[in-house]
């Protein structure tokens, strides 16, 4: 078995506003594993400024993986436990090596029979830009929209009020993601305002790491709270369970590239369900390679909620796309 990797810079079609500033490009690494005449491809989608493994020795660890690719998966996972984006790249490449083509998790989804319903993501920006995105999503038939908030709450609140006035809860599910944009005092007010608008949920209202404050918010919130960044960097099973039991959120958001790959996501899902906590899966600016694998994995989890998967349309220099979006339905195409 032989492995190699290469660095790749994805270029955004349009500068994209996030909680970590405006992004113009996104760094990623592509891992290839070869055995005999077969090849498997995976993506190590490190997210600079957010990933737990955004470290100076990142590429050094990738080189180490390539040199030790013949070791057992158990040994490699233990060694890569603090490098979740490298581990998921390995998981993808091994699955692709086994299944061939562009397959990672063969299913009715990859046979083109059953789609995945996704939410429409509205990027941060001025009111006009956000409203333009919303109109586009609604015209395409989305019934669930997620808005990034926490930059200018007064303006964002007005956008949400207009939306809800025009579209009742029965016809449009609204989710918001604050990316830790509020302090605890502000969050209490925002949670009440969101409840008045019958918002489905808010992701990460305050910054990660404030377990006590988050637990207080979750215990008496009028709007369901979902943990997102809170999960990043927690690799021990006991610590994962400790977090869920301490905070008791209504939902958790799973970004496989950031929380330990498919195996790490499976562990979070199992613990969440034991604690009666809901969940859904979200991509994290992967290229079409990682997005394809994550979409295939997501289908196997059999969630009935709209998922937070990207569509591969953000970049000018993406890889071949094997996903197709028709309205709010994401389909696999050979």
Secondary structure, 3 states (H helix, E strand, C coil): CEEEEEEEEEEEEEEEEECCEEEEEEEEEEEEEEECCEEEEEEECCCCCCCCCCCCCHHHHHHHHHHCCCCCHHHHHHHCCCCHHHHHHHHHHHHHHHHCCCCCCCCCCCCCCCCEEECEEECECCHHHHHHHHHHHHHCCCCEEEEECCCCHHHHHHHHHHHHHHCCCCCCEEEEECCCCCCHHHHHHHHHHHHHCCCCEEECCCCCCCHHHHHHHHHCCCCCEEECHHHCCCCCHHHHHHHHHHHCCCEEEECCCCCCHHHHHHHHHHHHHHCCCEEEEECCCCCHHHHHHHHHHHHHCCCCCCEECCCCCCECCCCCCCEEEECCEEEECC
